Amino acid sequence: MAKLLRMPELAANAVEAVLQGWPIAENTPFAAADVIATVETEKAVADIEAETPGVILKTLVPEGAGVEVGAPIAVIGEPGEQIADLTALLAELGVATPAMPPAPAAAPAPAAAPIATPFPTAGTEVPAANGTGGRVFASPLARRMARDAGLPYEQITGTGPNGRIIRRDVEAAIASRAQAAPPAPSSPVTAPAPRTAGPAGYTDIPHSRIRRAVATRLSESKQTIPHFYLRGTAEAGRLLRLRERLNDGARVRVSVNDLVVKAVAATHLLVPEMNVIWTPDAVRSFSTADVAVAIATDRGLVTPVLRGVEHMTVTAVSAAVRDFAERAKAGRLRQDELEGGTISVTNLGMYGTEEFAAIVNPPHSAILAVGAAREEPVVKHGRLQVGTVMRVTLSVDHRPVDGVVAAEWMRTLLSLLDNPLRILA
């Protein structure tokens, strides 16, 4: 019996997601656990798996379309099932018939009154400027991206179903505009130039979904979370020597950041009062050390979570972080990998940054910012000598964590970094 497949709520409080792709074509049978749709949330890509065998009788939204959570995206049926009357079936399921693009007219005709589309999240019609009298369809995401980039729709060629303009079409048009040289003054045809201001000029780069989500979350964090900061300096000489020994002939190479992540997890177990988050009704305490790692991508910052770090070897941590980084850059992180944890680790040491402070990533209660390991003059036993030091800054949510607890946590972390063999114990 045919039924509707609806857009699931893949992330907490999500109101919309983008239908990225249909791995299985219409009228193609699928088995249980097969991926029948791929959906892009603000920070991750999620696969929708079939619960039982069946067939996709009709897709209701095109690839690249933004869809509200709970809205129907396809009609699925039993294996071998077919439909003779789509309109009647959709009416029976309580869904209006999806609007289809009209065939181009032989000659320009007077503009007709606009027709309301039953799936406003699946696409929006805009007049074509090709002289055919036809219409061009565009997904809401593509429409917003084109508007932000200052691109008219009639200059974008759609590659989606029925010529619909989708995200990749707008991205290609933006890239082509950025690479195109400005036309000569004598040229009879002029292309729209990027918006400029003053002699230097500028180019608007449309926000990615990830960047919008990060901006919203961190703005909310700064406005609603009472931050306080602790700074510490660790003697990193032993830490670097331990890393060299671990990497000597090793198949999986360990970074300084991998050792820091292990140290953070160990510190959370030694100072469990820091392994908490704030909720409206209580301070929630955790028994395992789940640590998020900040990863920069071209689309924005993501913080996938390593779970149970206290049970992982440092090489396992390294392998997991590398896997996260590769899939983050490809946009293939799962939503569940971006949830959970009580603390984040962000490291700019590889860029030579000596010290910085980061913004707490809700719902975490803290974030550790790690700077570069540098040789500096240090005083040991009353004598001046050269030492390797690494500065770290802990940003803390003051609601679930008091200053004394954070100070004890920082002291414990610095002790582990100074004596890194304890990290591996």
C-alpha positions, 0 to 999 in steps of 0.5 A: 500500500502506497504511503508518503515518505516525509522529511525527518527531523535529523537535527534538534529544532531543525525546521528545514533540510535540503534534499541532496539526492535520490540514490534510487530512481522512481519505479526502482525496487529497494531492499530494507536498509537501502539508502533511498534519499540523501539529506543535507542539514546545516552541518552534516549529510544524512542518509534516509534508509528504508525500513522495509523493502519497497519501491519509490512510486513518485518523488515529490521534490527535486534534488537541491530543494529545501524542504520543511521538516515533516513535508512529504518528499516521495510516495513509496509503495510495496515491492512491485506496486504501481500507480495508475492515477498519481493525482487520485493517489495524492488526493487520497493521501491528503496531498495536492498534486505537485505542479509540473513545468508547462511546455514552452509556448510556440510564441510569447503569450500574455502573462497568466495569473500565478498559480499556487504550487502545492509544494512551496519548499520544492521550488519556485517559478520565475519568468524566463527571459529566453523569449520562449514564453516558458518558465524556469523553476528554482529551488528555494535554496538556489533562489536565495543563493542567487539573490545573495550573489546578485545573479538574475535567474534568467542567466542561470541554466538549470540542470535539475529535473525539467530544467529546474535551477538547483544549488550546483547551478548557482554555485557554477554561475558564481564560480564562472562570474568570479573567473570571468574577466571584465568585458572590454569597453567596446564590446556590444554585450556586457555581462553583469559585473560583481558589485564593487565599492571604491577603487578596491572593490569587493565580491560577495560570497554567499553564506553556506548552510554551515557558516550560517549555522555556526554564526547563529550558534556562536552569536547565541553562545556569546549573548546567553552564556556567561563566559570566563577564561583561564590561561595556562602555559605547559612545558611541551618539550616532553610532549614533543619528544613523546610524539617523536617516539610514537611516530618512529616507524609507526603506520598511524602518525600521532599529532600534538593535538591527538595527545592534547585530546587524550589529555583533556579526556583524562583530565575530565575523569580526574576532575569530573565536576567539569564533565557537565553541561547546563540544562534548564532543569539541572546540571547534567554530569557524564561518566564518559569523556566525549570530546569534540574536535574543531575541524575547519572546512571550506564551507565552515567549522564543524565539531564532530565528537569522539566518544569514550576517548578514555578507552581509546589509544592515542593512535585510535584517536589520531585515526578517528580525527583523520577520518572526521577531517576527510569526511568533513571536507567532503560534507559526509559527516553524520548528524549524530557525529556532531551531537553530544560531548561536554568540551571542544578542543580547537588548535591553531598552533599549526598556523603559528598562533601563540595564544587565543580564546575560543567561544563555547560551543553549546551545549558544551560547558567549555572549549580549550584553545591550543596555541603553538609550541615554541622555544622561549626563555624559561626559568628552571630552578632559578636559572634561565634557559631555553624551553619549549612552551605551549599556551592554552586558554580554557573558555568556560560556561560559568553556569554549570562550572565554578571558577575553582573547579575550572582552575583545578581542571586547568592545573590537572591538564598542565600537569598531564601535558608536562608529564605526558606518559600519564596521558597514555596510562 
